[in-house]
Amino acid sequence: MTLGKKQELFSRALGLLLQYAIFRGYEVRMGEVLRSKEEATRKGFPNSNHTRKLAADINLFKEGKYLSKTSDHLPLGQFWESFTGEYNGEKVTFAWGGRFKDGNHYSIQHGKVK
């Protein structure tokens, strides 16, 4: 699957995730979606999928209170991971950062990068 097609799939799935979060009663504020290669390198993640438009950081709130724990994202992370499957004959893995200590991170795996 081309990078462009993965970006389109990511965008559609992100829309569903945001709707699901709102439906579950969360208030949502977007964190980083696109990150420059320079910023990614500065943060210690030069191969970040944010530089490929395949990742988003989502900040959750309930009644105005910021939910900072990975466990706060668990229902959304599980929903996101449920999108993993075959698309146009190719397996696509939807990765949730809660599996690697970055609970508000949602991405599509590209190569070995989540």
Secondary structure by P-SEA (a helix, b strand, c coil): ccaaaaaaaaaaaaaaaaaaaaaabbbbbbccccccaaaaaaacccccccccccbbbbbbbcccccccccccaaaaaaaaaccccccccbbbbbcccccccccccccccccccc
